[in-house]
Amino acid sequence: MQNFPYLEQKNGGWVWNFPKSLNMATQVCDFWEIKSPEKICIKDFTDVDLPVLYSYKDLRKFSDSLAFELRNRGVGKGDRVGVLLSQEIGCAASHIAIWKLGAISIPLFKLFGPEALATRLNDANAKYTITDDEGSENLLPPEFDRLIFNNIVLKNDAFQTCVTSPESPAVLIYTSGTTGPPKGALHSHRLLSGHIPGVSMSHNYLGHSEDCLWTPADWAWIGGLFDILMPGLALGVPVVAAKMKKFLPEATKEIIYRGQVRNVFFPPTALRILKASNFEIHNLRSVACGGEPLGAEMLEWGKRNLNLTINEFYGQTECNMVVSNCNAEGDPISGLMGKPVPGHEVSVLDQNGVPTEEEGEIAVKRGSASMMLEYWRRPEQTENKFYANWLLTGDRGRLHRDGIEFIGRDDDVITSAGYRIGPSEIEDCLLTHPSVATVGVVGKPDQSRNEIVKAYIVLKAGKKADDQMSQVLKDFVKERLAKHLYPREISFLEELPMTITGKVIRKKLREKAVLECEQERK
């Protein structure tokens, strides 16, 4: 087991012992610029033929220059500043500069349209947004003040990082909004420290001499920003940046080879694309995946085609990286997403809020360093997120001796003829069929069964969507899982509704299923 910053073993458990002052800008930039200024921290392979390498000295120069400019424009402690940049040095430097001022950064996707950006920036009452020419001209609505990163005049003066505490607000991360308007999860400067143990474990303990991190996930997502970029910078592990217009297997292979990448975080959608293309690569040391369960077939594919065991991890925007597998500690058990990470107490609660070994709601106990402070200016929703000392995830699971089993979102679980059915297992099974590209499974209202299992499926190119294919897929599940688990209805779609981070939006599929019921009754 590695030693992790500010985490100590005490009385058989793990406790966080933070200093009075803590600022993530110091952790990811200032510390390393003093210790090893010429050490490479970011390798930009957006153009694989002309990569650009940045040292911690470069990173500090960019971030300090930007901090001076923001301060000159009136940005100070507690102000909110948007970061509308993708995988590039400017994104890292912008967050660092904002934290140096004691201000609060807001990660923003370039895939957002003007309305989505306006919703978040207005909710946060943002003072400025740091972006580039593309973001300024095509995305950011004209009423918002902006700062173009490429126009910053670089200075040689060092900026004195503001004194903040572990509880000082630092970053405001908006949820994807699949269950209503997006909410801002406000996190403090302890957020990064809370991520590091789980991130390291999911990569079989980061810090090997040749380790180098990359993810195709945008750095505007908590998975890109705090599962890869910031932990890499804090641990002295180089991070590859590569702005991909579209995720493609061949481009992925080239980035990995040319960037000398050894450790990758692949979102589930990316892994499915790679699997469908029969992607194969054998020079990686670790692959981590989180966001939704992978299933046994995907894990077996990883062993064959990636020559390693994929480590699954679990968390949410509100409290991330709290459960993880770690192949360095032993082979993961199929069906379990891992054990609680040191520094995070995770359990499963029954309907009375008491820990249980039966199915219940996955919850994280207060004291987790990656736990949010609150939902931004939403006290009622913040209160509803907690029960006593537990943060409620809204996910269903079961606690086993060797880890936690993920069953599904509380509102994703299907109740059919007395059975409680998690959609993930059925989706995993269907994804193993050679004709299926992607799938979403939901419950469709039914008078006799309460709900039936309904599958919405996108077939691979060249496969025929007809009644015969529907029956083949029903039988496929029935034979491999159980008779009560097979989808009684299947609809074929051109595409599924997805979040910006690549998750199937089951809520929209449920709405579609309800609409189908209403039309059938008419």
N, C-alpha and C positions, 0 to 999 in steps of 0.2 A: 504494500500500500504506500502510495506517495505521501509526502508531506504537502499540505495545501495551506496557502496564506490565511492566517487568522483562524484556522480551524484546529482545535485541540481535542484529544481524547481525555475524558474525565468520567470517572465512576462507570466505566463500561460503555459510555456513549460518546457522542461528539457534540462539542459546544463551540459556538463562534465567540471569539475574543477579539473584537475590533479595537483599534486605537481611537483616541478621541477625534483625531482628524483623519479623513480619508477622502481622496479625490481620484476618480478613475483616470483623469488626465495624467496624473503622476504615475499611476500603475502602468499605463500602456505606452507612455511617451517619455516623460521627464526622467524617470528612473533609468530607463535604458539609454537615453541620450547621454546621461552622465557616465553610466557604467561602460557602455560599448557604442559610441556614437556612429561608427562606420559599419556596424552590423546591419545587414540587409533585413528589412522588416516587411516590405511589400514588393512583390514582383508582378508588374502589370503585363499580362500576356493577351491583352485585347487584340493586338496585332502580333501574332505568334512569330512573325519574321523580324519584328522590331520591338522586342520587349524592353521595358523601362524598369530599372531597379531603383528602389528608394531605401535609404538608410534611416535609422532613427534620427540622425542629425537632420536629414531632409524633412522628415515628418515633423520634427519640432519647429523647424523654420517655417514651414507652411502653417502649422497650427498657431504658433506665436504671432505671426504676421496677421493672420485672420482674427485672432483675439484682439490685437491692437485696433484693427479696423472696426470690429463690432463695438468695442468700448467707445471709440470715437463717435459712433453713431447712436450712442446712448443705451446700449444693451448692458444690463447689469444683473445682479443676483436675483434669481427667481423669474426673470423674463423667459418667455418661451420663444424658441427659434427653430423654424423648420429646416430640414436637410433634404432637399430634393435632388439627390445625386445617386448614381448607381455604384458599381464596383470600380472604384478609382481612388487615388490618393486624396482627392478633395473630399470624399465622403468621410474617410477616417479623420482627416485634419479638421473638418467642420465640427464633428461631434466633440473632438478633443478641445478645440477652441472654445466652444460653448461651455463645456465643463470647467475650463480654466477660469471663466468669468463667474462661476457659480450659477449660471443660467441653466435652462432646461432644454434639451434637444428633442426634436420631434422627427423621427424617421418617416420619410414619405416616399411612396412608390412612384416611379415614373410611368407605371402602367395605369395609375389613377388618371381620370379625366378631370377637367376643371371643377366640376361640381363636387366630386369626391374630395378634392384638395381643399376647396372652399369650406366644406362641412367640417373638416378636421382643424383647419387653421382658424376658423371663426370660433369653434368650440374652445380651442386653446387660447384664443385671443393672442395669437402669435405676433411678435414685434417685427420680425424679419423672417425671410426664407432665403437660405443659401442654395443656389442652383447654378446651372450653366446656361448657355445661350438657348439650347433646345428647350430646357425647362421653362425659361423665362418667356420665350416667344410662343411656344405651342401649348403649354400646360398650365402655368400659373396665372390665375385670373388677374386682370390689371389692377384691381383695388388693393393688392397685397404688396407691401414693400419687399424688395429683394436685393440680394447681394450676389453678384456674379463671381464665382470662385476664381475663374481664370483671369479676372481683372485685378486681383489682389496684388498690391505692390509688396514684394518680399523684403523683409527687414532682417538685419543681423542682430537686433536687440532681443534679449530674452524677456519673455513675459512672465511676471510673477504669478503663479497659479494661486487662485483664491483658496482660502482655508474653508473647507467644508467638513461636515461630519458624516459618519456612515448613514445617518438618517436624512441628510439633506437631499431634497428632490434633485434629480439629475436628468431623467429621460422620461418622456411621455409617449407610450407606444399604444397606438389605437388597434383595437381588436378588428377582426375582419368584417364584423357586422353581419354574420350569417343568422343571428337571432335578434335582429332589431338594429337600430342605429348604432354606428361604431362608438365604442366607449374608450376613453383614454385611460390606460393603466399607468398610474404614476409610480415610477420606481426611484430609488435613492442610489447613493454612491456605493452601497454594499452589493448592488445587483451583480456586478462583474465577479466579485469574490464568490458569490453564491453559485455562479455558473461553472467556475473553474473545476471543481471536483468531478462533476458529471461529464463535462466536456472531455476532460483528461481520461476518465474511465472509458467513455464510449470510443476512444481511440487507443485503447490498450495502454494507457498512460503516456501522455504526450511528453516530449522532451528528449527523445532519442536523437542522436547526432544528425541524422539525415531527414528528420521530420520536416514536412512542408505541407501546409493546409490549403485546401480549396473547397469551394462549394459553388454549384451553379445557382444557388438561391440568392436572391437579391439582398444586398446589405441593408435594405430598408425593412426587412422582415427580422423579427427577433432571432430566427434561426440563422440568418446570415450574419447579423450584427453581433450577437452575443453567444452564438454557438461556434463561430469560426473567427471572425475578424478580431474582436476585442480580446478573447482569450489567447489567440495566437500572439498578438502584440504584447500582452502582459507576460506571457511565458517565454518570450524570445524565440518563438517558432515562426519562420517566415510564412506569409500568407500570399497566395496567388490571387490577383484580381484579373477578371476577364469578362468584359461586357459582351454577352451573347444575345444577338437579336432573337435567336430561336435556339432551344436546346436540341442539339443534334449529336448522335453517338460519335461520328467521326471527328467532329470538332472537340468533343469531350476527350477523346483519346489523344488528340494532338496537344491539347492543353496539359494533360497529365504527363505526357512524355517530355514535352519541351520545357514545361515548368518544373520538372523533377518533383512532381507532387507525390507524396507518400500517404497522405491522410485526407479522406474526402467525406464530407457530409452530403449525402444524396437525399433529397426529399423523396417520398414514396413514388410520386408520379414520374420522376426522373428514372428511378430504378425500373419501373414498368416499361418505359420507353426503351431503355437499354436491353432489358430482357427480350422484348419483342423483336429487337434487331439482332439478337444473338451476339451481343457485345461481349468481348473477351479482353481482359487485361490482367497481367500477373505481377506487376511491379509495385502494387500498393501494400502498405503495412496495415492500414485500417480503413474501414468504411463504417460510418455511423448513419443511422436513419431514425427520424422521428416525425411525428405528425399523425400517423395512423398505423395500425398493426400491419406487418408484412405477410405473415402466413408462412407455413412450413415450406411450401413450394418455392417461394422467393428466397428463403434462406438456403435451401439446397442449391438453387441456381447460383447464389453468391459463392458457395463453396466450389462449384464446378468452374464458373466463368471468371470469378475474381480471385480465386485461390485463397479465400479467407472466409471467416465467419463474420457476417454483418452484425454489428452491435446495435440493437434497438434501444431507444431512450424515450422518456416521456416527460411532458411538462406542458404548460400553457403560457400564454402571454402574461397572465397574472402571477404565475409562479412556475418558473421554467427549470428544466434539467434536475428534476427531483428523483427520478427513477432511471436506472440504466443497466444494461448488460455490459459485461466486460470480459471478453474472451481470454484476456490474460489471467483472469481469476478462475477460469473454467468455462466449459462449453455452455452456452445459453440453453435453456430448456424450452422446447417448442411450446408456444402458447402463452409464455410468460414474457412480459416486456422488460423484466429486470428486477433488481432489488432497490430499495431506497438508497439513495446516494448519501454518503457521510455528510452530516450537517443538515439533513432534511428528514423529518419524521413523517412518514406517509402511512396511512391506514385506510381501512374500508369501514364505513359507518352504516349501521342499520337505520331504520326509519325513525328511531328515537335518538339518533346521534351517538350511539354507543359502538365502539369497535367490534366487528364481527368477523367470523371466518366464512360466513355465508355471503351471497351476492349483496352488494350494497354500493354506496357512493364513495368513490375515491376522494380522500381528503388529505390536506397537508397541514400539519400543526404550526401554529404561530412560532416564530423563531427562525424559520427558513430565511436565509440571507437573500434568496432570489424572489421573495414574496413582495408584491406591490405594497405601496403605502395605502393607496386608495384608488377608486375610480375618480378621475378628475371631475370635481364639482358635482358628484352624484352620491351624496351621503346615503340615500335610501338603498341604492343598488349596491353600494359598498357594504352596508349592513347586511343585506340579503345574501351576499357572497360568503358570509361567515356564519358558523354556528359555534357558539362558545369560543374555544381556542382553535377551531379548525377552519381552514379555507376550503370551501366546497367546490369541487371541480366541475360538477355536473356530469361526470363520467361514471359509468357503472363498471364495477370490477369485483374481483374475488382475491382475497389474500391467501397465498399458499406459503408453505415453509421456505420454498426456494425462490419466491418472488411474487409479483402481482400480475394477475390475469386481467387484461382489458376486455370488457364485454361490449361497450359502446357508449355513446352519448346517452344521457338519461332519456332524452326525447327521441333517440334513434332506436331504442329497444322496442322490438315488435312483440305484441301480445296476441297470440293466435291459438285459439282452442285450448286455452289454459297454459300454453307454453310461453316462456319469455325467451325471445330469440334475438341474439346480437347480429347485426347485419354483416359485420366484418368477416366472420367465418365463411358465410355464403359467398361474399365478394371474392375472398381469397380462393375459394374452390373454383368459381367460374373463371377467374383469371388464369387458372392453369390450363383451361381448354384452349387449344391452338387457334380457334376462330375468334376469341374474345380479345379486344384491345383494352377496353376499360368498362367498368360497371359500377352502378350504384343501386343498393338494395334498401327498400323502405317498406313500411307497413301500409297497406291500402285498406280503408274501412270495409268491413264485411258484416252483414247482418247475423250470420250464423256463427262465425269464428271470431268476431270482434275486429280482427285484422287478418289479411292474408299477406304472405310474402310476395312482394312485387319487385322484379328486377328490370332496371333500365340498362340496356347494353349497347355499347358501340362495338361493332364488329371490325375486324381487321380488313384491310383493302382486299377486294376480290371475293369476299365471303357474302353469300346470299342471305338476306334477311327475310325469312319466310316461316310458315308454320312448321315445316320439317326441322329447320334449325332450332326453333323454339322448343320443340319436343326433345331434340337431341340434348339441349342444354339442361332441360328439366331432369331428364334421366341421368345426366352426368352428375348432377348434384345429389339426386336421390340415391344413386349407387355409392357415392363416396362419403356422404355425410349421414343423413337420416331422412326418413320419409316426411317427417314434419318440418324439415328445413328447406325442402326444395321450393323454388319460386312457382307458385300456382299461376302466376301471370308473368309474361315477359313482353316488353316493348323494346323495339330497336330504334335508336336515335342516331343522328349524325354526330352529335356531341353532347356531353353532359355539362350541367352548370357547375362551374368550378370557382373557388376563391382565387384571389390573386396569388396565393401561395401554393396552388395546385391541389387543394382538397375538394372532393365532391361536396357540393352544397345539398345535403340530403333534405334540408328544409324545403327547397324548391321542388325537389322530386316528390316530397310528401304532398305539397300543394297541388302538384300535377295529378297525383293519384286521387286526391279528394275531388278535383274537378272532373276527372274521368267518372267517378262514382255518381256525381250529380248529373252528368250527361247521360249515363246509362239508365238512371231512374226516370229520366224524361222520355 
